[in-house]
Amino acid sequence: MNAVFPVIVDSRSLVQGNGQEMIAPRDTHARCRLAVVLLPEFSQLSLSSFIDPLRLANSISGRPFFEWVLSSPDGRPVTCASGIVISVSREFTDVVKEVGSAGGPDMVIICAGDSVQKQASASLFSLLRTCRRHQVPISALGTATWLLAESGILNDTCCTIHWDKLAALSATFGRLRVTDSLFVRDRGLVTCAGEFASFDLAMELITNYFGNNTASAVCRHTTAKQWRSGCDRQRAIGAQYAGASKKVAESIRLMEQHIEDPLPLCDIARCIGLSRRQIERLFQRYLSCSPMRYYVRVRLEGAKRLIEQTDIPLLEIALSCGFVSSSHFTKRFRECFGKAPSALRARRL
């Protein structure tokens, strides 16, 4: 996969190196102009984690290299998920007009939140298509990957999204190659898990433009020990047990990877180099339950997310989460969550 961050040498050119786009400006008058698109209920953590490191890089380097402008669907202030109102300076249509012009953005960043499935619009899709036509890179933070997928520009592309919507994204858009990486760069598109992963993406941008010294200085200022590679996994479930028991974490990761085709406990034991009895003791010690009971919970949690986030029929969800019949699925779901899958779907609708 190629890097997709723009290189600002004169105004719009890209510098090639080793077959990839390199980011190494030498012109002290160069700028990297970012158009940030904020959608209602966006994650302010994602936004701040991305923008603040760039601000610090400007301060440390002694020049305003990174520039950003905030926009919204109607040009009005946007309320983020935590209820804070953020002012913007323009609306989508203004950004569309500037894409491809001499003073237009070098990258467009889309920042969304949990309600992303309701936020597709003709003006947003026009912006995305215009960016693709003029080869302006697009970065999707957090759940914004969903909008790129809905527009069709992610077809046959490797991508990621916040772990909570990974299953729903894969199930809804069959032509995507979805991973649980922190961020992915492919074909002029960057998709990022958002939240603190936005910081890691910003740090890669800073490193590519300014080098490791500036990036390390930004890390010191933010009291961050280091930044992570984009290929690092999000590790939604199981990471909390990694410090206590590496084998428990490994077992849970295998469970996460085999939702539709559940593994027998003996296979899990063989994969991690323990006996069945040893795994049972570890799960009882750290999770106070058996491995297979925990496995069922993982599958049910995945089913719950699909019910809440998609319109996929309940029987298909049951089968995709490793349950052989709708009756068995309904029984286990009710035992776990106190209501039937149909009741949860009805409440969503």
Sequence and secondary structure as in RCSB ss.txt:
>XXXX:A:sequence
MNAVFPVIVDSRSLVQGNGQEMIAPRDTHARCRLAVVLLPEFSQLSLSSFIDPLRLANSISGRPFFEWVLSSPDG
RPVTCASGIVISVSREFTDVVKEVGSAGGPDMVIICAGDSVQKQASASLFSLLRTCRRHQVPISALGTATWLLAE
SGILNDTCCTIHWDKLAALSATFGRLRVTDSLFVRDRGLVTCAGEFASFDLAMELITNYFGNNTASAVCRHTTAK
QWRSGCDRQRAIGAQYAGASKKVAESIRLMEQHIEDPLPLCDIARCIGLSRRQIERLFQRYLSCSPMRYYVRVRL
EGAKRLIEQTDIPLLEIALSCGFVSSSHFTKRFRECFGKAPSALRARRL
>XXXX:A:secstr
        SSSS  EEETTEEE     TT  EEEEEEE TTB HHHHHHHHHHHHHHHHHHTS  EEEEEEESSS
S EE TTS EE  SEEHHHHHHHTTSTTS SEEEEE BTTGGG   HHHHHHHHHHHHTT  EEEEGGGHHHHHH
HTTTTT EE   GGGHHHHHHH TT EE  BSEEEETTEEEE  TTHHHHHHHHHHHHHH HHHHHHHHHHTT S
    TTSB   SSGGGTTT HHHHHHHHHHHH SSS   HHHHHHHHT  HHHHHHHHHHHHSS HHHHHHHHHH
HHHHHHHHH    HHHHHHHTT S HHHHHHHHHHHHSS HHHHHHHH 
